Structure formats: structure tokens, C-alpha cells
Amino acid sequence: MAENKFPSEIIDLPSEGKLYPEGHPLKDGKIEVKYMTAKEEDILTSQNLIKKGVVIDRLLDSLILTDGVKQEDMILGDKNAIMVAARILAYGPEYICDVTNPNSGQIINHTFNLADCPFKKLPEGITENKFEVDLPIAKKKVTFKLLTGKEETIINEELKASKKLGSDVSPELTTRLRHTIISVDGDDSQSTINNFVQNLLARDSMHLRKEIRKVTPDIELQQEIDLGGETVTVDIPMTVGFFWPDSEG
């Protein structure tokens, strides 16, 4: 019995596939995504999935057609690009929402064109998910990787567990660095990494996080727009209307 064949598109990834191991289905830097149907709209409106915070993950898994790929396998920048592509395929590139002028605080309703969001590519010469940075104060060489959706889920679960223990301070930064750092001066033992993160000087921490942002491939969700006669750069807000624009009917 033939399956329903939904229309789909081949989408380019910001990472160009370079951060995935040999043989991975995304190594060619492309992924097949189907157009949204009423089934996916059911996912988007599921209060149970919304409360669990997994509604977008479940949506993307439903849309990805490339064999052997789940959203949790993807580098986060690639996952973001798929989210934007899925929205464009479903409802078109126009996205209407309120934005705040960062200079005056004035709130204005604006229409963004999501098709104008460019990719931020990897630096030249990168061929694997492994990066090195020399810290200015500690004078140590740190090797790190970019996180996947699965690793982000693990981090979130650890943070929830910490909150349940009644901690006054969320260890989000140190938890994220523990999962991001591969080795310190060639030592890849988890105990060394944990100790290093806990004692990392603020200046080195800032330098490391800046380097991580610099090499992270992604889709740029910022645009220059005219607000009240002045040109400002604003972040495109991810409101509920991003995947559920107001119905006109």
C-alpha cells in the first residue's frame, strides 16, 4: 500500500555538514523537510507538549524526512535553521510581531521577512566538531565542541534536578561548560574538566564563551529595520505567532 507522499524541500544547513562524523546522514550539509500539515498543527497546539517544553522538538521530528536523523542529533545552529525553514514552508516568510526599539523603548508592530535571515558559517578550515582556544589568564589550551539537541536536553535535566535540590544559584554556566569542554591541556578526564570549570576565572570564562559564539554556525535572527525614522538592529522575537500566525478565517 503506497504511503502518502507529502511535498518536501531539501534545506541547506549552516554547518554545511562539516561538524558531523563521516557516514552521518547530514555530512553533505543538507536535510529533507516536509511541508507542515494539520497533523503538525495538532502537535503545535498540544498543551501537554507545550507544558513539557518539547513542542518544537516534537514538531521538527515530525517534519524531518532524512533517514536516521532526529532533531536531537543536530548541532543547535542547524536545528534553528530547520525551525525557520519549516515556518517559511508552512506559512510563508512574512512574520508579524511586536518589536521594541532598543534606543527609545517604543513598541512597534513590524513585519519581518524570514527569507532574509542569512547563515553564519563556520570559520575557514574547520572540518570536525573540535575547536581549540588559548585562555589569556590561565594560559591553558581548552578543546571544546558545539552541543547537539540531545546534549542540551541533558543539560536542562541536570538544571531541573539542581533546582529541586533547593539551590539558590542556578549552575547553568558551569553545567554548560562541563558538557562543552572536551579537554584541558590535553587532559580529557571528567574530574579534571569539572575542577577546571569550577575554578575558571571570569575573564577566561568570558573569553571562552566569546570564542564558542564566534565559531558557532547558525541562522542570524537579527535584522536592521526602520523604527520611528531611525535604523536599528533588533533580534527577531520568537513569539507564539512564529509557528501559529493569526488566522484570518
C-alpha positions in Angstrom: 0.0 0.0 0.0 1.5 3.3 -1.1 2.2 5.9 1.6 1.1 9.5 1.3 3.9 11.5 -0.3 3.9 15.0 1.2 5.7 17.8 -0.6 9.1 18.5 0.8 12.2 20.6 0.3 15.9 20.0 0.6 17.3 22.5 3.1 20.9 23.7 3.4 22.5 23.6 6.9 24.6 26.5 8.3 27.3 23.9 9.4 27.5 22.6 5.8 27.7 19.2 7.4 31.3 19.7 8.5 30.6 19.0 12.2 29.1 15.6 11.7 31.2 12.4 11.6 31.9 10.5 8.4 28.9 8.4 7.3 26.4 10.7 9.1 23.2 11.4 7.1 23.9 15.2 7.4 27.5 15.1 6.3 26.6 16.5 2.9 25.2 19.6 4.6 21.6 19.1 3.6 18.4 17.8 5.1 14.9 16.9 3.7 12.0 18.6 5.4 8.3 18.1 4.5 5.7 20.9 4.5 3.6 21.1 7.6 0.1 19.5 7.7 -2.8 19.5 10.1 -1.0 16.7 12.0 1.8 19.1 12.8 -0.6 21.8 13.8 -2.1 19.3 16.3 1.5 19.0 17.7 1.8 22.8 18.0 -1.4 23.2 19.9 -0.8 20.2 22.3 -0.9 21.8 25.8 0.8 18.7 27.2 3.8 19.1 24.9 3.9 22.8 25.5 3.9 22.3 29.3 6.8 19.8 28.9 8.7 22.3 26.8 9.2 19.8 24.0 6.6 21.0 21.4 9.2 22.4 18.9 11.4 19.3 19.2 8.4 17.0 18.5 7.4 19.2 15.6 10.8 19.1 14.0 11.0 15.3 14.4 7.6 15.0 12.6 8.9 17.2 9.7 12.4 15.7 9.1 12.3 13.2 6.3 16.0 12.4 6.0 16.5 8.8 7.2 18.2 8.3 10.5 18.0 11.9 11.7 16.3 13.3 14.7 16.4 16.9 15.9 18.4 15.8 18.9 21.2 14.6 16.6 21.7 18.1 15.2 24.0 20.9 16.1 21.9 23.7 17.6 22.5 26.2 14.8 21.4 23.6 12.2 18.3 22.9 14.3 17.5 26.7 14.4 17.8 26.9 10.6 15.4 23.9 10.2 12.9 25.7 12.5 12.9 28.8 10.4 12.7 26.9 7.1 9.8 24.9 8.4 8.0 28.1 9.4 8.6 29.6 5.9 7.4 26.4 4.2 4.2 26.3 6.3 3.1 30.0 6.4 5.5 31.9 4.1 8.4 34.2 5.0 6.4 37.1 6.5 6.4 37.2 10.3 4.4 39.9 12.0 5.1 40.7 15.7 5.8 43.5 18.1 9.4 44.7 18.5 10.9 47.2 20.9 13.2 50.0 19.8 16.3 49.4 21.9 17.1 53.1 22.0 13.7 54.5 23.0 11.8 51.6 24.4 8.9 52.2 21.9 7.0 49.1 20.8 6.0 48.9 17.2 4.3 46.2 15.1 6.7 45.1 12.4 6.7 42.6 9.5 9.9 40.6 9.2 11.0 38.7 6.1 12.4 35.4 7.4 13.8 34.6 4.0 16.3 37.5 4.5 17.9 35.8 7.5 21.4 34.8 6.4 23.5 31.9 7.6 26.5 32.4 9.9 29.0 29.9 8.6 31.9 28.1 10.2 35.4 29.7 10.1 37.6 28.5 7.2 39.4 25.3 7.7 37.1 23.6 10.2 36.4 20.0 9.3 35.2 18.5 12.6 33.3 19.3 15.8 36.5 20.1 17.7 37.9 23.6 18.5 40.9 24.9 20.4 41.3 28.2 22.4 44.2 29.5 24.5 43.0 31.2 27.7 44.6 34.6 28.4 44.9 34.3 32.2 45.2 30.6 32.9 47.5 30.1 29.9 45.8 26.8 29.3 44.7 25.3 26.0 41.0 24.3 26.0 39.5 22.0 23.4 35.7 22.2 23.1 32.8 21.1 20.9 29.5 22.5 19.9 26.4 20.9 21.5 23.6 18.9 19.9 20.0 19.0 20.8 20.4 15.8 22.9 23.2 17.4 25.0 21.0 20.4 25.5 18.3 18.1 26.9 20.8 16.5 29.3 21.9 20.0 30.5 18.3 21.0 31.1 17.5 17.9 33.0 20.6 18.5 35.2 19.5 22.1 35.9 16.0 20.9 36.8 17.5 18.4 39.3 19.6 21.1 40.8 16.6 23.3 41.2 14.7 20.6 43.0 17.5 20.3 45.5 16.8 23.8 46.5 19.9 25.5 45.2 19.7 29.3 45.4 22.0 29.7 42.4 21.4 28.0 39.0 24.7 26.4 37.9 23.7 26.9 34.2 27.0 28.4 33.1 29.3 25.8 34.7 26.9 22.9 33.7 27.0 24.0 30.1 30.8 24.4 30.1 31.2 20.9 31.6 29.4 19.4 28.6 31.1 21.7 26.1 34.8 21.2 27.1 36.5 18.1 25.7 39.9 18.5 27.3 42.2 20.9 29.2 45.8 20.9 28.1 45.2 17.5 26.6 43.6 16.0 29.7 40.2 14.7 28.9 39.2 13.2 32.3 35.9 14.4 33.5 37.3 15.1 37.0 39.9 17.5 35.5 37.3 19.3 33.4 34.9 19.6 36.4 37.6 21.1 38.6 38.7 23.4 35.9 35.2 24.7 35.2 34.5 25.3 38.9 37.7 27.4 39.3 37.7 29.2 35.9 38.4 32.9 36.3 35.7 35.2 35.0 37.9 36.8 32.4 38.9 33.3 31.0 35.2 32.3 31.1 34.2 35.3 29.1 37.0 34.7 26.5 36.0 31.1 26.1 32.3 31.8 25.7 33.2 34.5 23.1 35.2 32.0 21.1 32.4 29.5 21.3 29.9 32.1 19.9 32.4 33.1 17.2 32.7 29.6 15.7 29.1 28.5 16.1 27.3 28.2 12.8 23.7 29.4 12.9 20.9 31.3 11.2 21.1 35.0 12.0 17.9 36.0 13.7 18.7 39.7 13.7 17.7 42.3 11.2 18.1 46.0 10.6 14.7 47.7 10.5 13.3 51.2 10.4 11.7 52.2 13.7 10.2 55.7 14.0 12.6 57.1 11.4 15.8 55.5 12.7 17.5 52.3 11.6 18.2 49.9 14.5 19.3 46.3 14.7 16.8 44.1 16.6 16.5 40.4 17.5 13.6 38.7 15.8 11.4 37.6 18.8 10.2 34.0 18.9 6.6 34.6 20.0 3.8 32.1 19.9 2.9 33.6 16.5 6.1 32.3 14.9 4.5 28.9 14.4 0.9 30.0 14.8 0.2 33.2 12.9 -3.2 34.7 13.4 -5.9 33.1 11.3 -7.8 35.3 9.0 -10.6 32.9 8.6 
